[in-house]
Amino acid sequence: MGDALISETFQDGHYVSQFRHKKSVLNEVCGLGGEDFEVLIGLAGAAFRQMKESVNNLSYAEALEKEVGKVRGAVEAEARSSISTLEGDLKAQFRMKEAEYERTIKAKVAEKEELSRQLEAACATSLAAEAGLQAARGQLGEAEKLAWEKYEKILEKSEEKAKETIKERLDHNAAQHAKAYLELKEIYDKETAKLRKENDKSHVSSEKGKQGEREFEEICKDYGWGELKNTSKESHATDRRGSIKGCPTMFEIKKYKDNVPTKEVVKFQRDMKENGSSPFGVFVSLTSDICNKLDKYIHIDWTEEYQLLLYINHLYTHPIPETMEFIETCAGIAQSVYNSAKAKVESETSVALTSRIEQAKFLINKELTSVAEGIKAVELYKTNLVNTITNQHNDLKRIMTTSKETLQMMIGILIGREAEVEVKVEETQDNSSLETVPCPKEQKKRSKKIDAKSK
């Protein structure tokens, strides 16, 4: 379909427009003035554009919901597949144990039948012997009767022993069956707990990451950088995005118990490449070091798009105000280098400008590394100074205590209290042998107090 507008002319301060349409405009605008007609046209156009935008937004929301449903379905299918595989393995093991138990039962039953046959044969022999003995009993005397009674007792004991042996073997088989069942149940419980633990571990790791991001946000807010935008849910983006003195900056914040793996560094570099309009990127590890960045407190890299990348190891073990000031300095340098590299210049001077930028990058790296090492050295000097002052204080206190006790003993000798002085001398020697060095925690607390006073 063609455009509705046919022509439009301007004359005497007014527009005269011709439109192609199927319905009468007169029925709609009858009785309206010129200003009212303009308002009507503006409202109608705005409403129609808003309606089209609503339709587009609705289509995008439906497509997004379908994509989320596909991802959720794939995750659920993978979980069901893992559970099904685990159940299959456990069932196979259970069937193997059950088959082994059935074989054992069959062997024990066969053994029991053999023993029963032997018992029956013994009983038959006993009965035959008993019949022969009864036939001869009437002809034998008292001695033969006693021998017969002794034989019966021996026979009864043998029969009772055979019955006890059979019962013990049956009880042993029952115990083995119960033990095999408990082992299978324990294996199943362990595998189930393992799956549950992996899911809980993933959830806990996510919560720790969010906590670290919130902590760094508070540090930036206190330092005056303003609010940071949460971009962790966006594709090809870091955890946070903000501005440092007008320089667009992307932040990656980690709070791991162990060192940050290399894959997180690769992801950070890829995200910076996808966001070429950000001159500055900061990768901060709050409580651990970053893999491949372990030898220094602060690392500096440059991308092909002249973006400055700053890596900070173990932030909480270094002076935070000095580190934040250093980051702010790097932001200004990153903005200047980025603007110079992206400026439109003539082709004849572009090669020379690129060469100068590369030389500047080398010098900047050298100086920034020197500043970072200086921050680390100052922190070390401060710690050593606090420890030295603490040790001097302890030594002076010990010397003053010893001098005080010596003066008291001298006074005692002068006023004639030799016996009391000897007792005090012995107590002093015993106490000196029991003197201990303050524990590291106490030294650390004293160091912090002295540091606070010096500040």
Secondary structure, 3 states (H helix, E strand, C coil): CCCCEEEEEEECCEEEEEECCCCCCHHHHCCCCHHHHHHHHHHHHHHHHHHHHHHHHHHHHHHHHHHHHHHHHHHHHHHHHHHHHHHHHHHHHHHHHHHHHHHHHHHHHHHHHHHHHHHHHHHHHHHHHHHHHHHHHCCCCHHHHHHHHHHHHHHHHHHHHHHHHHHHHHHHHHHHHHHHHHHHHHHHHHHHHHHHHHHHHHHHHHHHHHHHHHHHHHHHHHHCCCCCEECCCCCCCCCEEEEECCEEEEEEEECCCCCECHHHHHHHHHHHHHCCCCCEEEEEECCCCECCCCCCCEEEEECCCCCEEEEECCHHHCCHHHHHHHHHHHHHHHHHHHHHHHCCCCHHHHHHHHHHHHHHHHHHHHHHHHHHHHHHHHHHHHHHHHHHHHHHHHHHHHHHHHHHHHHHHHHHHHCCCHHHHHHHHHHHHHHHHCCCCCCHHHHHHHHHHHHHHHC
